[in-house]
Each structure stands twice: as structure tokens, then as C-alpha cells.
Amino acid sequence: MYQVLLLISAIKPYTMKLKNSITLVLLLMSTLSFSQIVKLDSTSYWKKSFRGGLNFNQAAFSSNWTGGGINSIGFNAALNYKANYKKDKHSWDNTIDLLYGFVNNDGQGFRKTLDRIFIDTKYGYQLSEKWSAYVSMNILSQFAQGYKYEKDVNGVEQSILISDFMAPGYITNSWGFQYQPVDYFFIRLSPFSPRMTIVRDSENYIAVDPDRPYGVKVGETTRLEWLAFQLVSEFDKDIAKNLNLGMRYIMYANYETLELKTIDHRFEARLTAKVNKFIDVNLGGIMLYDYDQDAGAQFTQVFSLGFLYSIQNFAPE
């Protein structure tokens, strides 16, 4: 847990002013550049795992470099912490999944490239070998302000605020059943999943929608969806030696406005390969469809090389 608190405290200044980049890079490198450790503990009812990574990139060009280019510096950091308890028929699963990144291009300043906060907690009661009843709550948002960039009539680029911490933010409470045939894969089916959408200072985000940014009316801060269905599926496994594949899919459907185009979908995938005990390669992406945000699908993709630190108190399957 020490590593979690240290990483969050290191990232926090970037969500405000995005300064002191060299200090942050050195701190994260010293924190994360450790070898993978597995400590077995067969007497505990808890299975805990921590994975943290830092990826740093930089480019510089002389003034007469004919190939063209722009000086830049950037990084992205990822953190995943899981603490799962199981005794008899009772279970309690907890996940913290954080992601943040930026690039500083010469002449353009800092621009965010990645940003995610996902926190999930679930209590389950075993019904059979593979099925359990559960109640869960999760929070989805971001750390820092997000902008889109457009040129005005004079050709000057302008930054337009479109998102921020808890703008939007989603808090979902789900009741249902979970199917989990193995430790590394599950599907949750929840026919009752109330969700609160939060948009702080909604009048600041009329660039998204002049009337209902992220589905929240301008002048209000929340939107409640009481009658809804949610499906959550997750896969996280070492598919080969030093090669981990992680995927998460979330579907959300409001019964009151149920149409094919109003069903929300979010799919995340991450492939991590350890080159050696200090270096890793990451390939990841997110596909998002949310009609309250945009009528089309949204995509993001990242490829990076950097440091990875991981530890857990159980042997992988």
C-alpha cells in the first residue's frame, strides 16, 4: 500500500499545475524500477497484488535537422492494486486502477495523453462452485482537466475545456450474480444497477453539449439513473512467461431510455511484456461508446517502453 500512496502523491501535482517534471520522473523511476517479487502466503484469506509502471519518452532535434520534428518530453504512469478476500462462502474483492500520462511538445506546452481513475469494491456470497450473488460499487473518473484544441478564425489554436475530475464522474451500485470459472476471469450480470453521473460546474462544459453535457442538465451537478442493467467482464492472466494480458468490458443500459444507440460500452485491453526484471513493453487501448458524450465511438491507443514493478502474495495459475 506504501507504493500506492507514494505514486498518487507523486502524480497529484500534475493534475494541478503540471510542473516539476524532472523531480517526478526521478521519483517514479526510483519507486518502480524494482524486479518482480512473489511472496507466497498460503495461510492468508487475502490475495493481494500490486503492479506499477512508468514509461518515459523524449525527443530532441537540432535547428538544422532536415528530417523535421519537434522537441518533446512525456511520460505515462499506470497503477493496479487488487486485494481479494475469500473465506468459506464469503468474498470481498477490491480493485484500484489508475492511469495518467502527458506530453510536453515544444511550443505547445503540456497536453494530457492518458487519464483514468477506476475504483471497484464487491461483496459476494457463493451459491455454487462457479456462481455467486453480489453487491458492488465502482467509481470511474479522471485526475485532471481535459481539452480539445481548435483553431479560431485567425488560425490561432485555442484550448477548450471539455472535462475534469468528477466532470464527468460515474458512481454505479450493482446487485446481481457473478460467474467465475477461474481466478483470472469473471462475468457480472446485474439487472439492477443505479448510476449517478456527476458533472461539477456543468455550465463549463457546454462545448460537449450546450444543454446536457454528459447527460447532466446545465446548472445541475448530478443525474440519477435508477432502473438499469450492467454487465462487467474482466480477464487478467499471464498468457505466457513474462507476458500478461488484461481486458475489461463494461456495458450499461438504462431501461427507461432503452435503445440500441443509448447503450454504453467501454472496452479496455492491455498487453504487458517484461523484457527483463527492470524493463517492460506495453500495448494498450480503450474503446468507448457513450451517446451522452458523442454520437460516435471513441478510441485511444498507447505503445510504450519503460519500468515495471509488481508484487503479489500468491502464485499465479
Beta strands, then each sheet from edge to edge (+ up, - down):
strand 1: 37-38
strand 2: 46-59
strand 3: 72-87
strand 4: 90-105
strand 5: 109-126
strand 6: 131-141
strand 7: 146-151
strand 8: 157-163
strand 9: 169-182
strand 10: 185-192
strand 11: 195-198
strand 12: 222-225
strand 13: 228-240
strand 14: 243-254
strand 15: 264-274
strand 16: 279-289
strand 17: 298-312
sheet 1: 1+ 17+ 2- 3+ 4- 5+ 6- 9+ 10- 13+ 14- 15+ 16-
sheet 2: 1+ 17+ 2- 3+ 4- 5+ 6- 9+ 11- 12+
sheet 3: 7+ 8-
end
